[in-house]
Amino acid sequence: MYEIAVIGAGPAGASAALFAAKAGKKTLLIDNDQGMTRRGWYENYYGIAEIGGPELVETGHKQAMKFGAELVAEQAVNLVPSGASFMIESESGITYEAKHVILATGVLTDLAAKAGVETKDGSEPRIKTVVAVNTEGKTNVPGIWAAGTVAGVSVHAIITAGDGAKVAINVISELNGARYVDHDVLKS
């Protein structure tokens, strides 16, 4: 069983998986390779002069996997509670079990709705519906969290990446029973 499963591996999802895996949590990152980030060109992403969407997404995947996140190329089609965890069913029929799930599905809210997660009207242009979350990223279903555009955060990649990190820190903190902070020091 995974401690944290992240559904969606654009900036929000990959960032969440990166923080979760680096914290030593058994992490699954599920990506259907259909995210809108792949279609973008970025010159406003902090620390990067310019980058194409496909390269940005692949870099995020590699960073998460560097720390042990398992990346699977799947479409998650169902999310159901199973005792103290959740079963994630993929389009190919494979199921994955996780204690906590972070939805980072961009503009897609159908999986959240199937799982009983409350949605609300979006406030960004062209984003009609988002998942209702509190300031930590929690949804109305204990154990299901949401980050990035699907959680009502601005569609800008740099903002969704930060939100993914924030939500992951909150999940990690809940799992640890104490506030988690991740700071590395400069290598000499």
N, C-alpha and C positions, 0 to 999 in steps of 0.2 A: 504494500500500500504506500502511496505517496503521501507526504505530509502536505504538500501544496501542489495543486495542478493549476496551470494557467492556460486558459483557452483563448487563443489569439496571440500571435507572436510578432506584431508590429512593435512600434516603440514602447507602448504601455506594457504589453505582455512580455516582451523580451527583457525590458528593464525590471519588471517584477520577478521574472525567473532568475535573472542575474543576481539580484539581491537575495532571493530565497536560497539559491544554490550556494552562493558565497557564504551564507550564514550556516551552511552545513545541513540544510533541510533537503530531504529527498524530494526532488522537484521534477515535475513533468510539464513540458511545454508543447501544446498541441497547436498546429498551424495548418490551415487549409490553403495557404499560398494565394489568397484572394484579396488581401488587404489593400486599402487605398494608398498606403504609404509607398508601395512599389511603383506607383504611377507618378510620383512627385519628383521634383528637383529642389534641393535644399541649399540655400545660401544664408539661412538664418538659424542654423543649428549650432549652438555654442560649442566652441572648440574645433569646429570643422569649417574650413573655408568654403567648400562646396562639395556636394555629394549627390549622386543619383539615388532614388528610392530603393532600387534593388540592392545596391551596395550597402545602404544604410541598414536595411532589414537583415541582410546576411551578416553584417558586422555584429548586430545585436544578437543574432542566433549564436555566432561563434563565441561571443563573450559569455553568454549564459552557459553554453556547453563546456567552456574552459573550466568552470567551477563545478561541473557535474550535473547540470540540468540535462534531462533526457528530452530530445526534440523528436517528435513524431509528426509526419506529414499525414494528417487525418482531418476529416470534417467531423466535429462533434455534433451529434444529432439529438442526443437526449441526455438529461442530467437529472438523476433521481436520488433522493435520500436512501441510505442503506444503513440503518442503525446510527452510529456516530460518525458516519462518513458518507460519501457520495459516489455513485456509480456514473461514470461518463461513458456513454455508448457512442461509438464512431460509426460513420457511414459504412465502413467495411465489416461491421459487426463485432469488432474488438471492443472490450470494455476495460476501463481503467478505474481504479478506486483511489480516492483521495480524501483526506480529512478536511481540508479546506480547498475551495475553488475560487480562483480569481477570474472573473469574466473580463476579457480585454478584446471584445469582438467588434470593435469599431462601430459601424452603423447598424449592426445586426442585433436585434433584441429577441428574436424568436426563441432561442435556446433558454434565455432567461425567463421568458413568459411560460414556457413549458414546465420550468422548474418551480413555478409559483412565485417568482420574483416580481415585485411591483415595478411598474414602469410609469413614466410621466412624459409630458410634452417636452421636447428638446428646445433649447434656446438659441442654438447655433443655426445659421442659414443652412438649409437643406437637411438638417438632422431633425426628423419629425418626432422620434421617440427615443428616450434614454431610460436607463435603469435608475430607479430612485435609491440613492445611497445617503448615508450620513457623512459627516466630515472625515471619518476614518476610512470610508469606502465600504462599510457594511451595508448589506441589503436587508430586507425584512426576513430573509431566510438565514438563520444562524449557520455560519460556515460558508456561505456564499458571499463573495465580495465582488466589487466591480471597479475597474480603473480605466482611465482614458476617455475617449469619445463616447463609448457606450454608457459611461457614468456621468455624462453631461459636461465633461471638461472640453475646453476648446480643441478643435481638430488639429491645431498646430503640433507637429511631431515633437518638438522640444517640450511642450507642455504635457502632452500625453505620456512621454517618457518619465518626466518628473512625477506625474501622478501614479504611474505604475510602481515606481520606487517607493513612494509614500505608502501606498496600500500594502505593498510587500512588507515594509518595515512594521506596519501595524499588525499584519498577520503573524509575522515572526515574533513580535512582542507578545501577542496573545499566546502563541505556542510556548514561548519561554517563560511566561508568567512575570516578565520584567521588561522594561523598555529596552529595545535593541538599538544599538548605534554601531555603524560600520565606518570606521576611519582607518585608513592605512597611513603609514608614514613614508616620507620620501626615502627611496633606496639610495644608499651612498655608493 
